Amino acid sequence: MTQLAQARRGHVTEAMRRVAQREGLDPEVIRSEIAQGRLIIPANGHHLAGSLDPIGVGTVASVKINANIGNSAVTSDEEAELKKLHMAVHYGADTVMDLSTGGDIPQIRRAIIEASPVPVGTVPIYEAVTRVRRVEDLTPELLLRVIEEQAAQGVDYMTIHAGILLEHLPLVQHRITGIVSRGGSLLAQWMAAHRAQNPLYERVDEISEILRAHDVSYSFGDSLRPGCLADASDEAQLAELKTLGELTQRAWAMGVQVMVEGPGHVPMDQVEMNVKLQQRYCHEAPFYTLGPLVTDIAPGYDHITSAIGAAMMGWYGASLLCYVTPKEHLGLPNEEDVRNGVIAYKIAAHAADVARGRRGARRRDDALSQARFTFDWEQQFALSLDPETSRRMHDETLPDGFYKGAKFCSMCGPKFCSMRITQTASKLLGSAGAPASSPEPVAGRGGVTALEESTGHGH
């Protein structure tokens, strides 16, 4: 029985209890949100019985991030993908998607699922296409068979591009970048060749039966997401979004959990509108967005352009943010690209949690700020999202021979460090006796009782 079906029956599962513990919420809140479709626990029963530590995706939970891994037909292998998985999880990815399109795809996926403590997602049409000579040779039966095989392996959620319809195809003719979703473009080619409706749409109830049997969550794909700012929020995108709302209700009726995927390139002034439209059309199902990129002019830096949009999406109500790496639009990411993408999105997700006023979200920020003011470098490193990089950057910029625990960094040095100057002024003000109406000295709030001199040279 799926998490959704059990939630509707009033039963709090062990997975719900674990999610409640991780989120700091009452288990009944988690159950209620799942029952209403506003939260999902992507947890295939096979994976849950193995390495999976379940998470919750929904507005009541903290904002989550996904890291895409997987090989291509021209590069990468199982060992490389497992290294990417380790890198993604180490730096805080909440889910991963195996987007492999070459090699022994089932074996790579099996290895990833067995090793992954986080939910694993896939896009079944990718593997289906590798089994035929031409896209036109795809059959509904093959698509269903691949979905069944992946579900039996333990995949926790699947991107199913069921929302792109034959009647939507003329709507993309005016676009600059056309259809940028790989799954969407493959289905568009199939529909155009056969002059037939999307087989995933027509067989969605059969797909739901498969997913229900293994408690696999839908991630309804946004085949017509915009691939550039000029195409954002157009008629094609919104027509598909309305279809995804219909599909959401059909899946819920069969007891299957649902989240809905969102746009990839959106100007900042349209971000809030996109979240509100998704929540309205898709009945508050969790929103899973790729970025979005808020400008198109930074190839090589799109982890930054997209993290800006992702932070805004999370602030306005998106629940899962799919990372973008520096190599987006340029090539297959390597381990370092994965690290950079995950860190950028951990920043975006955390910033969104702070902006949403999530309880306890700012605790880490305040603790790091306190450590920064007291020059507790070790605590600063420990609290940072990337301790290794923080330590390296701090240490490498101090001249040789300087004490690494100095009460300054190389930005200002000892004479111009504003925090050191503030502490000195506060100490002097305290010893002189501050007027009763004066604010509490900063030193008192910061717990600094004396200004310790550095043991470095040149003082």
C-alpha positions, 0 to 999 in steps of 0.5 A: 500500500502506498504512503498516500493510501495509508495516509488517507486511512489515517495510518502513520507509517514508519517512513512518516515518523522518520520524515517528521523527526527529520523535519521537526514536525508532528507525525500527524502533520506529515500524514495529513499533508500526504493525504491532501497531496501537498507532501510526498515521501518518494520511497519505493518499498524495495529501496526503503527495505534497503539503503533509503533514509526517507525524506519529505517533499512539500511546502510544510517541509524544508526545501529540498535539492536534487542532483542529476547524475548518470552517463551519456552515450559517449562518456562515463561509467558505473564507477564514475557515476558512483563517485558522483553519487557520493559527491552529491550526497556528501555535500547535501543532495536530498535526492538524485536522478540517474539520467543515464543514456548509454552503457549498461543502464540497468546495472548502473541504476542498480548500483546507484540504488543499492548505494544511495541513502537518498531517493533515486529518480529516473526518466524511463523514456531514456532507457526505452529509446536505447532499445529501439533503432528509431524513436518512431519504433517506440511502442506503448508496451515497451514504455510500460515494460521499462517503467515496470522494470525500473519500479521493480529495481527500486526507483523511488520517483519517475519523470513521466512526460504524460502532459505533452499532447499532440494538440500542443505541438503547434504552440511551440512553432514560434519559440526560439529554442523549441522543445528543450526537454529531452523526453518531451522532444522524443515524444513530440517526434513520435507523435508527429511521425504517427499522427497519434496522441502521446502514449504516456497520456493515453496509458497513464492509468496503467502506469499508475497501476505499476507505480502504485504496486511499488509505491513509486511517486510520479514526477510529472515532466514539464516537456514544454518548459521554456529553454530561454527567457523569451519562451517563458510563461508562454501558451505552450508551457501553460497548456501543458501545466493545465494537463498536468493538473488533470493528470495529478488528480487521476494519479491521486484517485489511484493512490499514487503520490505526485509532484509536478516539474516546472520551468527551466528559464524564467525572468525574475519578474515571472518567478512568483507567477509561475509558482502560483499558477502551478499551485492553482492548476495542479491543486497544490501538489509539490513543485519540482523546478529545474532552476530556473535560470534567470538569464541566458548569457552565462554558459559556464556559470549557470549554477549561479544564474539558476541558483538565483531563480531557484532561491526565489522559487523556493521562497515562493513555494517550490518544494524541490529544486533540481540543481544546474551545474556549471556545465549545463548547456555545455557538456556532461558534468564531472565530480567537481561540477556536481559539487559546485552545483550541489553547493549552489543549490544548498545555498538557494534552498537554505536561503528560501527556508530562511525567507519562508520563516521556517522554524530554526532555519536561521539558527545555523546562520546566527551561530556562524555569525557569532563564530565569525565575530569571535574569530572562532575559525574552527566553528566557522568552518564546521558550520559552513556548507563546504568546510574544506573550501572555507578552511583552504581559502582562509589558510592559503591567503595568510602569509607564511609564518602567521598563526592560523588562529589569528584574530583577523583574516587577509582581507583587512589584516590586524589594523583594519579588521572592523570586528576587531576594532568594534570589540576594542571600542566595546571594551573601552566603552565598557571600562569607561562606564556606559550611560544607563540608557545606552545599548548593551555593548556588543562585547556583552552580546558576543561573549568577548571578554578581552581582545586577544593579540595574535601571535603572528609576526609584525605586531 
